[in-house]
């Protein structure tokens, strides 16, 4: 099971965590995992392009990925980053509808002082 967690502050995405394995095929041949990986990689590339690298990210050998925006982005850059992360959420949600046994998407609105 892959779990994708999205965090919003004041209605704007600022963090996404994706981890797990879809389990829909042999490792390395799982098309659901491949689709998830492609969407995550596209989001990483989009954030790098539209925020000029002003976000933190981490991936690990097991395929987990975390993206966290710089909290001090200007309004225009924050809007672009929100669109990139919303697009990731929409893409993963569409996959989750087709493969509910393989992927779950979680969205949480947090206050500035909340831990996530």
C-alpha positions in Angstrom: 0.0 0.0 0.0 1.2 3.5 -0.9 0.2 6.3 1.3 0.3 9.9 0.1 0.0 12.6 2.7 -0.6 16.2 1.7 -0.5 19.1 4.2 -2.1 22.5 3.7 -1.7 25.7 5.6 -4.3 28.5 5.0 -5.6 26.4 2.0 -2.2 26.2 0.3 -0.1 23.0 0.0 3.3 23.1 1.7 4.3 19.5 2.1 3.8 16.1 0.5 5.0 12.7 1.7 4.6 9.6 -0.4 5.7 6.1 0.8 5.1 2.4 0.4 4.7 0.0 -2.4 1.5 -0.6 -4.5 2.0 -4.4 -4.6 0.3 -4.7 -8.0 3.1 -6.6 -9.6 6.6 -7.9 -9.4 9.1 -5.3 -8.0 10.4 -3.3 -10.9 7.4 -4.3 -13.1 4.6 -2.7 -11.0 2.8 -0.3 -13.3 0.9 1.4 -10.5 4.2 2.1 -8.6 5.7 3.3 -11.9 2.8 5.7 -12.4 3.1 7.0 -8.8 6.9 7.4 -9.2 6.4 9.3 -12.5 3.9 11.7 -10.9 6.2 12.3 -7.9 9.3 12.9 -10.1 7.3 15.4 -12.3 6.2 17.2 -9.1 9.9 17.4 -7.9 10.9 18.8 -11.3 8.0 21.3 -11.2 8.9 22.5 -7.7 12.5 22.9 -8.7 11.6 24.9 -11.8 8.9 27.2 -10.2 10.4 27.7 -6.8 14.1 28.1 -8.0 14.9 25.2 -5.7 13.3 26.8 -2.6 12.0 23.6 -1.2 13.4 20.6 0.7 13.1 17.1 -0.6 14.3 13.7 0.3 14.0 10.3 -1.3 15.1 7.0 -0.1 16.1 3.7 -1.8 12.7 2.2 -0.9 10.9 4.9 -3.0 9.6 7.2 -0.2 9.7 10.9 -1.1 9.1 14.0 0.9 8.7 17.5 -0.4 8.5 20.6 1.9 8.2 24.1 0.6 10.2 27.0 2.1 7.6 28.7 4.4 8.9 32.2 3.3 8.0 32.0 -0.4 6.6 35.1 -2.0 2.9 34.9 -3.0 3.5 34.2 -6.7 6.0 31.4 -6.1 3.7 29.9 -3.4 0.9 29.9 -5.9 2.9 28.1 -8.5 4.1 25.6 -5.9 0.5 25.0 -4.8 -0.5 24.3 -8.4 2.3 21.7 -8.7 1.4 19.9 -5.5 -2.3 20.1 -6.2 -1.6 18.5 -9.6 0.3 15.7 -7.8 -2.6 15.3 -5.5 -5.1 15.1 -8.4 -3.0 12.6 -10.3 -2.5 10.4 -7.3 -6.2 10.6 -6.4 -7.2 9.5 -9.9 -4.9 6.5 -9.5 -6.3 5.8 -6.0 -9.8 5.7 -7.5 -8.7 3.0 -10.0 -6.5 1.1 -7.5 -8.0 1.6 -4.0 -6.2 -1.5 -2.7 -2.8 0.0 -3.7 -2.9 3.7 -3.0 -4.5 6.0 -0.4 -4.4 9.8 -0.5 -4.7 11.8 2.8 -5.1 15.6 3.0 -4.7 17.5 6.2 -5.2 21.2 6.9 -2.8 22.3 9.7 -2.4 25.5 11.6 1.0 27.3 11.5 1.9 26.0 15.0 0.7 22.4 14.4 3.2 19.6 14.1 2.8 17.4 11.1 
